Amino acid sequence: MRKLTDRQQQIFEFIRHHIDESGCPPTRAEIAQAMNFKSINAAEDHLRALARKGVIVLRQGVSRGIFLPDTGMPIVNKVTAGQPLLSESHIEEFLKIKRDFFPEGADFFVRIKDMSMKNAGILDGDLLAVRKTSEIADGQIVVARLNEEVTVKRYYKKDNKIRLVSEHPDVAPVEMDEKHGASTIEGLAVGVIRHGIGAIQ
């Protein structure tokens, strides 16, 4: 980690304080106001410099997408149509656990709300750790977004057909055409946390 300038240190401390006080990172506008910058672009330039020095992580396309490597990961609880999965309104809280806690690395958690993956050891109330990636192999467990619903299923693909299969005998698979389906694969499951105890898949 390279040494910070005085201004960068001020911004870094402001971000840390904001997360400690409110539970979420500040917006670019809030940083600009706190630092008396004339524009949001000035705040963005400083944030990119901090990211290059390794003291923060920036997630593109994420509202308030500023994370401290030692602060934790967001927990997604609900989704709204037309908004990115990691929008501020979808984040329940930040769990203070490092991304490298899981061997494959993780970017966020999804709170499980049913028993559709019980035979894979993923139960109602669990926190599923997810790594954002587009590289998915058949049989892996993914987090998929279907309109306003986030679902966890095993992924299978043949030609342009995608099949999402549960691990519960009473839950039917979801089948769709990749070119015409209203679905998005948000990432790959890399681990589970249950009742405060980490359980690596």
Phi and psi in degrees as GROMACS dihedral restraints (atoms count N, CA, C in turn):
[ dihedral_restraints ]
;  ai    aj    ak    al  type     phi  dphi    fc
    3     4     5     6     1   -82.2    20    10
    4     5     6     7     1   154.5    20    10
    6     7     8     9     1   -65.4    20    10
    7     8     9    10     1   141.5    20    10
    9    10    11    12     1   -88.7    20    10
   10    11    12    13     1   149.1    20    10
   12    13    14    15     1   -73.0    20    10
   13    14    15    16     1   167.6    20    10
   15    16    17    18     1   -58.5    20    10
   16    17    18    19     1   -42.1    20    10
   18    19    20    21     1   -66.9    20    10
   19    20    21    22     1   -42.6    20    10
   21    22    23    24     1   -62.2    20    10
   22    23    24    25     1   -38.2    20    10
   24    25    26    27     1   -64.2    20    10
   25    26    27    28     1   -39.6    20    10
   27    28    29    30     1   -62.3    20    10
   28    29    30    31     1   -44.3    20    10
   30    31    32    33     1   -66.2    20    10
   31    32    33    34     1   -42.6    20    10
   33    34    35    36     1   -60.4    20    10
   34    35    36    37     1   -44.3    20    10
   36    37    38    39     1   -66.7    20    10
   37    38    39    40     1   -35.3    20    10
   39    40    41    42     1   -64.1    20    10
   40    41    42    43     1   -43.9    20    10
   42    43    44    45     1   -60.9    20    10
   43    44    45    46     1   -47.8    20    10
   45    46    47    48     1   -60.8    20    10
   46    47    48    49     1   -44.0    20    10
   48    49    50    51     1   -63.8    20    10
   49    50    51    52     1   -41.4    20    10
   51    52    53    54     1   -62.4    20    10
   52    53    54    55     1   -42.9    20    10
   54    55    56    57     1   -65.1    20    10
   55    56    57    58     1   -42.3    20    10
   57    58    59    60     1   -63.4    20    10
   58    59    60    61     1   -38.5    20    10
   60    61    62    63     1   -81.7    20    10
   61    62    63    64     1   -40.9    20    10
   63    64    65    66     1  -109.5    20    10
   64    65    66    67     1   -15.8    20    10
   66    67    68    69     1    87.3    20    10
   67    68    69    70     1    -1.0    20    10
   69    70    71    72     1  -142.3    20    10
   70    71    72    73     1   158.4    20    10
   72    73    74    75     1   -70.3    20    10
   73    74    75    76     1   159.5    20    10
   75    76    77    78     1   -76.0    20    10
   76    77    78    79     1   160.8    20    10
   78    79    80    81     1   -81.5    20    10
   79    80    81    82     1   167.1    20    10
   81    82    83    84     1   -60.6    20    10
   82    83    84    85     1   -38.4    20    10
   84    85    86    87     1   -64.6    20    10
   85    86    87    88     1   -39.4    20    10
   87    88    89    90     1   -66.3    20    10
   88    89    90    91     1   -37.2    20    10
   90    91    92    93     1   -65.8    20    10
   91    92    93    94     1   -45.5    20    10
   93    94    95    96     1   -59.8    20    10
   94    95    96    97     1   -42.2    20    10
   96    97    98    99     1   -66.3    20    10
   97    98    99   100     1   -44.0    20    10
   99   100   101   102     1   -65.6    20    10
  100   101   102   103     1   -33.2    20    10
  102   103   104   105     1   -96.3    20    10
  103   104   105   106     1     3.1    20    10
  105   106   107   108     1    60.5    20    10
  106   107   108   109     1    35.6    20    10
  108   109   110   111     1   -77.8    20    10
  109   110   111   112     1   150.1    20    10
  111   112   113   114     1   -80.3    20    10
  112   113   114   115     1   -18.5    20    10
  114   115   116   117     1  -146.5    20    10
  115   116   117   118     1   159.4    20    10
  117   118   119   120     1   -67.7    20    10
  118   119   120   121     1   -30.0    20    10
  120   121   122   123     1   -60.2    20    10
  121   122   123   124     1   -34.3    20    10
  123   124   125   126     1   -64.3    20    10
  124   125   126   127     1   -39.9    20    10
  126   127   128   129     1   -64.3    20    10
  127   128   129   130     1   -41.1    20    10
  129   130   131   132     1   -63.0    20    10
  130   131   132   133     1   -41.0    20    10
  132   133   134   135     1   -60.9    20    10
  133   134   135   136     1   -42.9    20    10
  135   136   137   138     1   -67.6    20    10
  136   137   138   139     1   -37.7    20    10
  138   139   140   141     1   -63.7    20    10
  139   140   141   142     1   -40.9    20    10
  141   142   143   144     1   -65.1    20    10
  142   143   144   145     1   -36.1    20    10
  144   145   146   147     1   -65.6    20    10
  145   146   147   148     1   -40.9    20    10
  147   148   149   150     1   -64.4    20    10
  148   149   150   151     1   -37.8    20    10
  150   151   152   153     1   -66.5    20    10
  151   152   153   154     1   -39.9    20    10
  153   154   155   156     1   -62.9    20    10
  154   155   156   157     1   -31.3    20    10
  156   157   158   159     1   -85.9    20    10
  157   158   159   160     1    -2.8    20    10
  159   160   161   162     1    84.1    20    10
  160   161   162   163     1    11.6    20    10
  162   163   164   165     1   -94.0    20    10
  163   164   165   166     1   -16.8    20    10
  165   166   167   168     1  -134.7    20    10
  166   167   168   169     1   164.3    20    10
  168   169   170   171     1  -121.5    20    10
  169   170   171   172     1   128.6    20    10
  171   172   173   174     1  -102.6    20    10
  172   173   174   175     1   131.0    20    10
  174   175   176   177     1  -110.2    20    10
  175   176   177   178     1   113.1    20    10
  177   178   179   180     1   -68.0    20    10
  178   179   180   181     1   142.9    20    10
  180   181   182   183     1    76.8    20    10
  181   182   183   184     1    11.3    20    10
  183   184   185   186     1  -115.9    20    10
  184   185   186   187     1   125.1    20    10
  186   187   188   189     1   -63.5    20    10
  187   188   189   190     1   132.3    20    10
  189   190   191   192     1    56.7    20    10
  190   191   192   193     1    36.9    20    10
  192   193   194   195     1   -77.3    20    10
  193   194   195   196     1    53.8    20    10
  195   196   197   198     1  -118.3    20    10
  196   197   198   199     1   120.1    20    10
  198   199   200   201     1  -125.6    20    10
  199   200   201   202     1   142.6    20    10
  201   202   203   204     1   -93.4    20    10
  202   203   204   205     1   129.1    20    10
  204   205   206   207     1   -53.3    20    10
  205   206   207   208     1   -27.5    20    10
  207   208   209   210     1  -102.0    20    10
  208   209   210   211     1     9.4    20    10
  210   211   212   213     1   -93.4    20    10
  211   212   213   214     1   -40.1    20    10
  213   214   215   216     1   135.3    20    10
  214   215   216   217     1  -172.4    20    10
  216   217   218   219     1  -121.2    20    10
  217   218   219   220     1   149.8    20    10
  219   220   221   222     1   -73.7    20    10
  220   221   222   223     1   147.7    20    10
  222   223   224   225     1  -106.8    20    10
  223   224   225   226     1   119.3    20    10
  225   226   227   228     1   -89.0    20    10
  226   227   228   229     1   128.9    20    10
  228   229   230   231     1  -116.5    20    10
  229   230   231   232     1   -40.2    20    10
  231   232   233   234     1  -139.7    20    10
  232   233   234   235     1   161.2    20    10
  234   235   236   237     1  -132.0    20    10
  235   236   237   238     1   156.6    20    10
  237   238   239   240     1  -125.9    20    10
  238   239   240   241     1   137.1    20    10
  240   241   242   243     1   -58.5    20    10
  241   242   243   244     1   139.0    20    10
  243   244   245   246     1    85.7    20    10
  244   245   246   247     1    -1.3    20    10
  246   247   248   249     1  -116.9    20    10
  247   248   249   250     1   146.4    20    10
  249   250   251   252     1   -58.1    20    10
  250   251   252   253     1   151.3    20    10
  252   253   254   255     1   -56.3    20    10
  253   254   255   256     1   -39.3    20    10
  255   256   257   258     1   -95.2    20    10
  256   257   258   259     1    28.5    20    10
  258   259   260   261     1   -64.6    20    10
  259   260   261   262     1   154.5    20    10
  261   262   263   264     1   -54.9    20    10
  262   263   264   265     1   -39.5    20    10
  264   265   266   267     1   -68.6    20    10
  265   266   267   268     1   -16.8    20    10
  267   268   269   270     1   -91.1    20    10
  268   269   270   271     1   -11.7    20    10
  270   271   272   273     1   -91.8    20    10
  271   272   273   274     1   120.9    20    10
  273   274   275   276     1   -75.2    20    10
  274   275   276   277     1   -46.4    20    10
  276   277   278   279     1  -171.1    20    10
  277   278   279   280     1   178.8    20    10
  279   280   281   282     1  -110.3    20    10
  280   281   282   283     1   128.5    20    10
  282   283   284   285     1   -91.7    20    10
  283   284   285   286     1   126.5    20    10
  285   286   287   288     1   -78.7    20    10
  286   287   288   289     1    80.7    20    10
  288   289   290   291     1  -145.8    20    10
  289   290   291   292     1   138.7    20    10
  291   292   293   294     1   -75.1    20    10
  292   293   294   295     1   149.8    20    10
  294   295   296   297     1   -63.8    20    10
  295   296   297   298     1   -27.6    20    10
  297   298   299   300     1   -87.7    20    10
  298   299   300   301     1    10.2    20    10
  300   301   302   303     1   -58.7    20    10
  301   302   303   304     1   -34.6    20    10
  303   304   305   306     1   -96.2    20    10
  304   305   306   307     1   133.6    20    10
  306   307   308   309     1   -52.5    20    10
  307   308   309   310     1   -36.0    20    10
  309   310   311   312     1   -87.4    20    10
  310   311   312   313     1    -3.7    20    10
  312   313   314   315     1    80.1    20    10
  313   314   315   316     1   147.3    20    10
  315   316   317   318     1  -139.5    20    10
  316   317   318   319     1   155.3    20    10
  318   319   320   321     1  -114.5    20    10
  319   320   321   322     1   -27.3    20    10
  321   322   323   324     1  -163.4    20    10
  322   323   324   325     1   170.1    20    10
  324   325   326   327     1  -114.0    20    10
  325   326   327   328     1   149.8    20    10
  327   328   329   330     1  -117.3    20    10
  328   329   330   331     1   130.5    20    10
  330   331   332   333     1   -81.6    20    10
  331   332   333   334     1   122.4    20    10
  333   334   335   336     1   -78.4    20    10
  334   335   336   337     1   136.3    20    10
  336   337   338   339     1  -122.5    20    10
  337   338   339   340     1    11.2    20    10
  339   340   341   342     1  -153.4    20    10
  340   341   342   343     1  -173.2    20    10
  342   343   344   345     1  -113.2    20    10
  343   344   345   346     1    22.8    20    10
  345   346   347   348     1   -68.0    20    10
  346   347   348   349     1   -16.0    20    10
  348   349   350   351     1  -118.4    20    10
  349   350   351   352     1    28.2    20    10
  351   352   353   354     1   -62.0    20    10
  352   353   354   355     1   -34.6    20    10
  354   355   356   357     1   -73.6    20    10
  355   356   357   358     1    -8.5    20    10
  357   358   359   360     1  -100.3    20    10
  358   359   360   361     1     6.3    20    10
  360   361   362   363     1    80.6    20    10
  361   362   363   364     1    18.7    20    10
  363   364   365   366     1  -111.1    20    10
  364   365   366   367     1   112.5    20    10
  366   367   368   369     1  -115.2    20    10
  367   368   369   370     1   162.7    20    10
  369   370   371   372     1   -54.6    20    10
  370   371   372   373     1   128.3    20    10
  372   373   374   375     1    95.9    20    10
  373   374   375   376     1   -13.9    20    10
  375   376   377   378     1   -67.5    20    10
  376   377   378   379     1   158.3    20    10
  378   379   380   381     1  -105.7    20    10
  379   380   381   382     1   117.9    20    10
  381   382   383   384     1   -95.1    20    10
  382   383   384   385     1   120.9    20    10
  384   385   386   387     1   -79.7    20    10
  385   386   387   388     1   134.1    20    10
  387   388   389   390     1  -130.1    20    10
  388   389   390   391     1   134.8    20    10
  390   391   392   393     1  -106.6    20    10
  391   392   393   394     1   126.0    20    10
  393   394   395   396     1   -71.2    20    10
  394   395   396   397     1   121.6    20    10
  396   397   398   399     1  -162.4    20    10
  397   398   399   400     1   152.4    20    10
  399   400   401   402     1  -102.0    20    10
  400   401   402   403     1    -1.0    20    10
  402   403   404   405     1   -94.1    20    10
  403   404   405   406     1    93.8    20    10
  405   406   407   408     1  -119.0    20    10
  406   407   408   409     1   134.4    20    10
  408   409   410   411     1  -106.4    20    10
  409   410   411   412     1   154.6    20    10
  411   412   413   414     1   -53.7    20    10
  412   413   414   415     1   136.0    20    10
  414   415   416   417     1    90.5    20    10
  415   416   417   418     1   -11.3    20    10
  417   418   419   420     1   -77.3    20    10
  418   419   420   421     1   155.4    20    10
  420   421   422   423     1   -90.8    20    10
  421   422   423   424     1   127.1    20    10
  423   424   425   426     1  -123.4    20    10
  424   425   426   427     1   161.8    20    10
  426   427   428   429     1  -103.7    20    10
  427   428   429   430     1   119.4    20    10
  429   430   431   432     1  -117.0    20    10
  430   431   432   433     1   147.2    20    10
  432   433   434   435     1  -109.2    20    10
  433   434   435   436     1   120.5    20    10
  435   436   437   438     1  -115.4    20    10
  436   437   438   439     1   100.1    20    10
  438   439   440   441     1    55.8    20    10
  439   440   441   442     1  -113.5    20    10
  441   442   443   444     1   -99.7    20    10
  442   443   444   445     1    15.7    20    10
  444   445   446   447     1  -120.2    20    10
  445   446   447   448     1   137.6    20    10
  447   448   449   450     1  -103.0    20    10
  448   449   450   451     1   128.3    20    10
  450   451   452   453     1  -127.5    20    10
  451   452   453   454     1   151.5    20    10
  453   454   455   456     1  -115.3    20    10
  454   455   456   457     1   122.8    20    10
  456   457   458   459     1  -151.4    20    10
  457   458   459   460     1   166.3    20    10
  459   460   461   462     1   -82.0    20    10
  460   461   462   463     1   140.0    20    10
  462   463   464   465     1  -102.4    20    10
  463   464   465   466     1   132.1    20    10
  465   466   467   468     1  -138.1    20    10
  466   467   468   469     1   140.8    20    10
  468   469   470   471     1  -137.9    20    10
  469   470   471   472     1   135.0    20    10
  471   472   473   474     1  -138.7    20    10
  472   473   474   475     1   121.1    20    10
  474   475   476   477     1    57.0    20    10
  475   476   477   478     1  -121.8    20    10
  477   478   479   480     1  -102.4    20    10
  478   479   480   481     1    10.4    20    10
  480   481   482   483     1   -97.8    20    10
  481   482   483   484     1   129.6    20    10
  483   484   485   486     1  -110.7    20    10
  484   485   486   487     1   136.0    20    10
  486   487   488   489     1  -125.9    20    10
  487   488   489   490     1   123.1    20    10
  489   490   491   492     1  -108.7    20    10
  490   491   492   493     1   117.3    20    10
  492   493   494   495     1  -115.1    20    10
  493   494   495   496     1   133.4    20    10
  495   496   497   498     1   -82.6    20    10
  496   497   498   499     1   173.9    20    10
  498   499   500   501     1  -115.8    20    10
  499   500   501   502     1    44.7    20    10
  501   502   503   504     1  -142.9    20    10
  502   503   504   505     1   128.6    20    10
  504   505   506   507     1   -63.7    20    10
  505   506   507   508     1   -21.4    20    10
  507   508   509   510     1   -94.5    20    10
  508   509   510   511     1     0.4    20    10
  510   511   512   513     1  -108.2    20    10
  511   512   513   514     1   119.9    20    10
  513   514   515   516     1   -74.2    20    10
  514   515   516   517     1   149.0    20    10
  516   517   518   519     1   -68.3    20    10
  517   518   519   520     1   158.4    20    10
  519   520   521   522     1  -105.7    20    10
  520   521   522   523     1   126.8    20    10
  522   523   524   525     1  -121.0    20    10
  523   524   525   526     1   140.2    20    10
  525   526   527   528     1  -154.4    20    10
  526   527   528   529     1   161.1    20    10
  528   529   530   531     1   -90.5    20    10
  529   530   531   532     1   125.9    20    10
  531   532   533   534     1   -57.6    20    10
  532   533   534   535     1   -35.8    20    10
  534   535   536   537     1   -77.1    20    10
  535   536   537   538     1   -24.4    20    10
  537   538   539   540     1  -123.5    20    10
  538   539   540   541     1    -5.3    20    10
  540   541   542   543     1   -76.9    20    10
  541   542   543   544     1   147.8    20    10
  543   544   545   546     1   -92.0    20    10
  544   545   546   547     1    59.6    20    10
  546   547   548   549     1  -132.7    20    10
  547   548   549   550     1   156.0    20    10
  549   550   551   552     1  -139.3    20    10
  550   551   552   553     1   130.1    20    10
  552   553   554   555     1   -83.6    20    10
  553   554   555   556     1   114.9    20    10
  555   556   557   558     1   -87.8    20    10
  556   557   558   559     1   -22.2    20    10
  558   559   560   561     1   165.7    20    10
  559   560   561   562     1  -179.0    20    10
  561   562   563   564     1  -109.1    20    10
  562   563   564   565     1   132.8    20    10
  564   565   566   567     1   -68.6    20    10
  565   566   567   568     1   130.1    20    10
  567   568   569   570     1  -124.3    20    10
  568   569   570   571     1    -1.8    20    10
  570   571   572   573     1   171.8    20    10
  571   572   573   574     1   171.4    20    10
  573   574   575   576     1  -134.4    20    10
  574   575   576   577     1   140.4    20    10
  576   577   578   579     1  -116.6    20    10
  577   578   579   580     1   125.3    20    10
  579   580   581   582     1  -124.3    20    10
  580   581   582   583     1   122.1    20    10
  582   583   584   585     1    50.8    20    10
  583   584   585   586     1    40.2    20    10
  585   586   587   588     1    81.1    20    10
  586   587   588   589     1     4.8    20    10
  588   589   590   591     1  -114.8    20    10
  589   590   591   592     1   127.4    20    10
  591   592   593   594     1   -75.4    20    10
  592   593   594   595     1   132.4    20    10
  594   595   596   597     1  -131.5    20    10
  595   596   597   598     1   108.4    20    10
  597   598   599   600     1   -82.0    20    10
  598   599   600   601     1   130.1    20    10
